[in-house]
Amino acid sequence: MDFVHIIPPKTPQAWLDIDALDHNIALVNQKTQAVNLRLATKSIRSIDVLHYIKDRSPHFIGLMSYAADESVYLLENGFDNILCAYPTLDTISVANTLKYTQQGAVMVWMVDRPEHVAVLERVGIEHGVKIDVCLDVNMSMPLPKLYFGTKRSALMHKKDIKALLKHIKKSDHINLVAAMGYEAQIAGLPEHLPGKALLTPAIKLLKHRSQKQVSQRRGAMVNWLKKQGYALQLVNGGGSGSMDFTACQPEITEVTVGSAYYKPAYFDYMESMQDFRAAAGFVLPVTRQPEKDVITCHGGGFIASGAVGIDKAPVVHYPAGLIILNDEGFGEVQTPMKMDKHTVSETSLKIGDAVWCRHAKAGELCEHFNELVCYEGAAQMPQGTAEQAINHTSIRRKEAAATMTTYRGDGRCFH
């Protein structure tokens, strides 16, 4: 996208580059064509964008939600195959999905502890139905002095799975239909963390070793479950950073992808994401100039979750030559930026100009904005109807550009 010719109608705003999004959709389709594709909603957080990607993904199978009440919302909006990625204690929302499953929709809940099974069993008893569940098997790689992975599921070893299966067998209203083995340490860990170049060889080595153990452990777990008589309807794995690896694993029936569509700044540091294009971010207006070579933008404090570090901060996408001040960073309501002396004449920003930025992690952008303003080609969206600009009925015109609403814009907030 040629930012030089774009004048945002309103700032701050979130932007979505449709050309880059289309490029990323095509790349995901190519990399995952051997398996079914499930979209990670936590990375997208927009019904409009989810439908846009779905309509252009021939191997789309369904969505991976991140909350029970969000799952209800997705079913309400026409999606009919949902895998909730995280265990829930929200019995009201679980019950609210039943009217959709009784009409044929697929709704599967994640479990890795007896407490999770017990919650779902109570709903099943109360409503006289069976609840479908998925085992979340921990694919982390514990080493003697290092835990390489994420601390999420309690199902690390076969004995852990056996113990949980005993609870499932005693639960008359629970039906085990799926298994997930998410290799987060491969899919979500960049090799080139900023300021930590010395760690790159170690990270590459660990990820390579982890691929080998994931291939062995996940396949063995699936084979063992099938021998125990469990006819698994789906085996889920992967993430944006491990599509190539996961899609070729024989036990896998589907791969989950989310962040790859927006390609946030955090993924710039990951080797497997280099062919993807930055497709989303936010624009800040220049509202102050406290010094000759310093401009101050309104807004900008969109710091990503996770361990605190420079890799969780937004980055300037355009123009070049802007430096974030170490003592202030991206602020809650304003962000000062220094114009590099070698490019200041080229940049020459003034009050009223715009600075284009990218957030570090995919889905968190949409928590701050009501809509994504869509751009296409070298300049702003054409002045025609939304349907002429982008072939999707849920996109609406907003001032000078088409927009897609976020969860927040639809008045929804999920945790």
C-alpha positions in Angstrom: 0.0 0.0 0.0 1.4 3.4 -1.0 0.9 5.5 2.1 2.1 8.7 0.5 -1.2 9.2 -1.3 -3.5 8.2 1.6 -5.1 10.9 3.8 -7.1 9.2 6.6 -10.6 10.6 6.9 -10.3 10.4 10.7 -7.6 9.6 13.2 -6.8 7.7 15.3 -8.1 4.8 13.3 -7.4 1.2 12.6 -6.5 0.3 9.0 -6.8 -2.9 7.0 -4.9 -3.3 3.7 -7.2 -5.5 1.6 -4.4 -6.2 -1.0 -2.1 -7.5 1.7 -4.9 -9.4 3.3 -5.8 -11.1 0.0 -2.1 -12.0 -0.4 -2.0 -13.5 3.0 -5.2 -15.5 2.5 -3.8 -17.0 -0.7 -0.5 -17.9 1.1 -2.3 -19.6 3.9 -4.5 -21.5 1.5 -1.4 -22.7 -0.3 0.4 -23.8 2.9 -2.6 -25.6 4.4 -4.2 -27.2 1.4 -3.5 -30.7 2.6 -5.8 -30.3 5.6 -8.8 -28.5 6.8 -8.4 -24.8 7.9 -9.8 -23.4 11.2 -9.6 -19.6 11.8 -8.4 -18.4 15.2 -10.9 -15.7 16.2 -8.8 -14.3 19.0 -6.4 -13.0 16.3 -9.2 -11.6 14.0 -11.9 -10.3 16.3 -14.2 -9.1 13.6 -17.2 -10.9 12.2 -16.8 -9.0 8.9 -13.2 -10.1 8.5 -13.9 -13.7 9.5 -16.6 -13.9 6.8 -14.2 -12.2 4.3 -11.5 -14.8 4.9 -13.9 -17.7 5.1 -15.4 -16.9 1.7 -11.9 -17.0 0.1 -10.7 -20.2 1.9 -11.7 -23.4 0.1 -10.5 -25.6 2.9 -12.3 -23.7 5.7 -13.9 -26.0 8.2 -14.8 -23.7 11.1 -13.6 -21.3 13.8 -11.5 -21.6 17.0 -13.0 -19.3 19.6 -11.4 -18.1 22.8 -14.4 -17.7 25.1 -17.8 -19.4 25.7 -19.9 -16.2 25.3 -17.9 -15.4 22.1 -18.8 -18.9 20.8 -22.5 -18.0 21.3 -21.9 -14.8 19.4 -20.3 -16.6 16.5 -23.1 -19.1 16.3 -25.6 -16.2 16.3 -23.7 -14.8 13.3 -24.0 -17.8 11.1 -20.9 -19.9 11.9 -21.7 -23.5 12.6 -18.5 -25.3 13.5 -16.8 -23.9 16.6 -13.9 -25.3 18.7 -13.5 -23.3 21.9 -9.7 -23.3 22.5 -9.8 -22.7 26.3 -11.6 -24.4 29.1 -14.7 -22.6 30.4 -16.6 -22.2 33.7 -19.3 -20.2 32.0 -22.3 -22.6 32.2 -24.8 -20.0 31.0 -23.0 -19.5 27.7 -22.4 -23.3 27.3 -26.2 -23.8 27.7 -26.9 -21.0 25.2 -25.1 -22.9 22.5 -27.4 -25.9 22.8 -30.2 -24.5 20.6 -27.6 -24.3 17.8 -26.1 -27.8 18.3 -29.7 -29.2 18.4 -30.1 -27.7 14.9 -27.0 -29.4 13.6 -24.2 -27.0 14.5 -20.9 -28.4 15.9 -19.7 -27.0 19.2 -16.7 -28.6 20.9 -15.3 -27.6 24.3 -11.7 -27.9 25.5 -10.8 -29.9 28.6 -7.6 -30.9 30.4 -8.7 -31.3 34.0 -11.6 -33.2 35.8 -13.0 -29.8 36.9 -13.6 -28.8 33.2 -15.4 -32.1 32.6 -17.5 -31.6 35.7 -18.7 -28.1 34.6 -19.8 -29.4 31.2 -21.4 -32.5 32.7 -23.6 -30.4 34.9 -24.9 -28.5 31.8 -25.5 -31.9 30.1 -27.5 -33.2 33.0 -29.6 -30.1 33.4 -30.5 -30.0 29.7 -30.5 -33.8 29.0 -27.9 -33.6 26.2 -24.4 -34.8 25.5 -21.6 -32.2 25.3 -18.7 -32.7 22.9 -15.2 -32.2 24.2 -11.7 -32.0 23.0 -8.5 -33.0 24.9 -5.9 -30.3 25.0 -2.7 -32.2 25.1 0.4 -30.2 26.2 3.0 -30.2 23.4 5.6 -28.2 25.4 9.1 -29.7 25.7 10.4 -29.8 29.3 14.2 -30.1 29.5 16.3 -30.6 32.6 16.8 -26.8 33.2 14.4 -25.3 30.7 10.6 -25.5 30.1 10.4 -24.9 26.3 6.7 -24.1 25.6 3.6 -22.6 27.3 2.2 -23.6 30.7 -1.4 -24.2 29.7 -2.6 -27.8 29.7 -2.2 -30.3 32.5 -2.1 -33.2 30.0 1.6 -33.7 29.5 2.0 -37.5 29.7 -0.1 -40.5 28.8 -0.8 -41.1 32.5 -2.4 -37.7 32.7 -4.6 -38.5 29.7 -5.6 -41.8 31.2 -6.6 -40.2 34.5 -8.8 -37.7 32.7 -10.4 -40.4 30.6 -11.6 -42.1 33.7 -13.6 -39.0 34.6 -14.9 -38.7 31.1 -16.0 -42.3 31.1 -18.0 -41.8 34.3 -19.7 -38.7 32.8 -22.8 -39.8 31.0 -23.3 -36.5 29.3 -19.7 -36.0 27.9 -18.6 -37.2 24.5 -14.9 -37.1 23.6 -14.7 -36.3 19.9 -11.4 -34.4 19.4 -7.9 -33.9 20.4 -5.6 -30.8 20.1 -1.9 -30.7 20.3 -0.8 -27.1 19.9 2.9 -26.5 19.5 3.0 -22.9 20.7 6.8 -22.9 21.1 7.1 -23.5 17.4 4.1 -21.6 16.1 4.4 -18.4 18.2 8.1 -17.9 19.1 10.2 -15.7 16.8 13.8 -16.7 16.1 15.0 -13.1 15.9 13.8 -11.3 19.0 14.9 -7.6 19.0 17.9 -7.0 21.3 18.4 -10.7 21.8 20.4 -11.7 18.8 22.6 -14.0 20.9 19.6 -16.2 21.6 18.8 -16.9 17.9 20.9 -20.0 17.4 19.5 -21.5 20.7 15.9 -20.7 19.7 16.4 -22.3 16.3 17.9 -25.4 17.8 15.2 -25.8 20.4 12.4 -25.3 17.8 14.0 -28.0 15.6 14.2 -30.4 18.5 10.7 -29.6 19.5 9.4 -30.3 16.0 10.8 -33.8 16.3 9.3 -34.5 19.7 5.9 -33.0 18.7 5.8 -35.3 15.6 6.4 -38.3 17.8 4.3 -37.4 20.8 1.2 -36.1 19.1 1.1 -38.9 16.6 1.5 -41.5 19.4 -1.2 -39.9 21.5 -3.7 -39.9 18.6 -2.9 -43.5 17.7 -3.3 -44.6 21.4 -6.6 -42.8 21.7 -8.0 -44.5 18.6 -6.9 -47.9 19.9 -8.9 -47.2 23.1 -11.9 -46.9 20.9 -12.2 -43.1 20.6 -13.3 -42.2 17.1 -11.8 -38.7 16.9 -13.7 -36.4 14.5 -10.8 -33.9 14.4 -7.2 -33.6 15.5 -6.1 -30.0 15.7 -2.7 -28.4 15.7 -0.5 -25.6 14.6 -0.7 -21.9 14.4 0.5 -19.2 12.0 4.2 -19.8 12.6 4.1 -23.5 12.1 1.7 -24.0 9.1 4.3 -25.8 6.9 5.3 -28.2 9.7 1.8 -29.0 11.0 0.0 -29.4 7.8 2.2 -32.3 6.8 1.9 -34.2 10.0 -0.1 -37.5 9.3 -2.2 -37.3 12.5 -3.5 -33.8 11.8 -6.9 -33.2 10.3 -6.9 -29.4 10.6 -4.7 -26.5 11.2 -5.6 -23.3 13.1 -4.4 -20.0 11.6 -5.1 -16.4 12.8 -2.2 -14.0 13.1 -0.9 -14.7 9.6 -3.8 -12.8 8.1 -2.9 -9.5 9.7 0.8 -10.2 10.1 1.4 -8.1 13.2 4.8 -6.6 14.0 5.7 -9.5 16.4 5.8 -11.9 13.4 8.4 -9.8 11.6 10.9 -11.5 13.8 9.8 -15.0 12.7 11.5 -16.7 9.7 8.4 -18.7 8.6 6.4 -15.5 8.2 8.7 -13.6 5.9 6.5 -14.1 2.8 3.5 -12.6 4.5 2.6 -8.9 4.3 1.6 -6.4 7.0 -2.1 -6.1 6.5 -3.4 -4.2 9.6 -2.4 -1.5 12.0 -3.4 2.0 13.3 -3.0 5.6 12.3 -2.1 8.4 14.7 -2.5 12.1 14.0 0.4 14.5 14.7 -1.1 17.0 17.1 2.0 18.6 18.7 5.6 19.6 17.9 7.4 20.4 21.2 10.8 20.6 19.5 12.1 21.1 16.0 12.9 17.4 15.5 10.1 15.9 17.7 6.5 15.4 16.9 3.8 14.1 19.2 0.9 11.9 18.1 -2.4 11.6 19.8 -3.0 8.0 21.2 -0.8 5.0 20.7 -0.6 3.0 23.9 -1.5 -0.3 22.3 1.0 -2.6 24.0 0.7 -6.3 23.5 0.2 -8.9 26.1 2.9 -11.4 27.2 6.3 -10.9 28.9 7.2 -7.2 28.8 9.8 -6.3 26.1 10.4 -4.2 23.1 8.9 -6.9 20.9 5.5 -6.2 22.5 5.5 -2.6 21.5 4.0 -1.2 18.2 6.3 -0.2 15.4 6.1 2.8 13.0 5.2 1.5 9.6 5.3 4.8 7.7 7.1 7.2 7.3 10.6 6.1 7.8 13.0 8.0 10.1 10.8 8.2 13.2 12.3 7.0 16.5 10.2 6.2 19.6 11.7 7.8 22.7 13.0 5.3 25.2 11.9 7.3 28.2 8.2 7.6 27.0 7.5 4.8 24.5 3.9 4.5 23.1 1.9 6.5 25.6 -1.7 6.1 26.9 -3.0 9.2 25.1 0.0 10.6 23.3 3.2 9.3 21.7 6.2 11.5 21.1 8.5 10.6 18.2 11.9 12.0 17.2 12.6 12.6 13.5 16.0 11.2 12.6 18.3 13.9 11.4 19.3 12.0 8.2 15.6 11.7 7.1 14.0 14.7 8.7 13.9 16.7 5.5 12.2 13.8 3.7 9.8 13.2 6.6 9.1 16.8 7.4 6.0 15.9 9.4 3.8 18.7 10.7 0.7 19.1 12.8 -2.2 17.5 11.0 -0.1 14.8 9.3 -0.5 11.1 10.0 1.8 8.4 11.3 1.0 4.8 10.3 1.9 2.1 12.9 1.5 -1.6 13.4 0.5 -3.4 16.6 2.7 -6.2 17.9 0.0 -9.0 18.4 -2.8 -9.6 16.0 -6.2 -9.6 17.8 -5.5 -6.9 20.4 -5.7 -4.1 17.8 -9.5 -4.7 17.5 -10.0 -4.2 21.2 -9.1 -0.5 20.8 -11.1 0.4 17.7 -14.7 0.1 16.6 -13.9 -0.5 13.0 -11.2 -1.3 10.5 -11.0 1.2 7.7 -10.2 -0.7 4.5 -7.7 0.5 1.9 -7.1 -1.0 -1.5 -4.5 -0.4 -4.2 -2.2 2.6 -4.2 -4.6 5.0 -2.6 -7.7 5.3 -0.6 -10.8 3.2 -1.3 -12.7 4.3 -4.3 -15.8 6.4 -3.8 -18.2 3.7 -5.1 -20.4 1.4 -3.0 -18.9 -0.9 -0.5 -19.9 -3.9 -2.7 -17.9 -2.4 -5.6 -14.9 -1.8 -3.3 -14.9 -5.3 -1.7 -17.2 -8.1 -2.7 -18.8 -8.7 0.7 -22.2 -7.7 1.8 -21.3 -7.0 5.5 -18.9 -4.1 4.6 -20.4 -0.7 4.9 -19.2 2.8 3.7 -17.8 5.0 6.4 -16.9 8.6 5.4 -14.4 8.2 2.5 -13.7 4.5 2.9 -15.3 1.1 3.4 -15.1 -0.3 6.9 -15.4 -3.6 8.7 -16.6 -3.5 12.3 -14.7 -5.1 15.1 -16.2 -7.0 18.0 -15.9 -3.8 20.0 -17.7 -1.9 17.2 -20.5 -4.4 17.5 -20.7 -3.7 21.2 -19.1 -6.9 22.2 -16.2 -7.6 24.6 -15.1 -11.2 25.5 -12.5 -12.3 28.0 
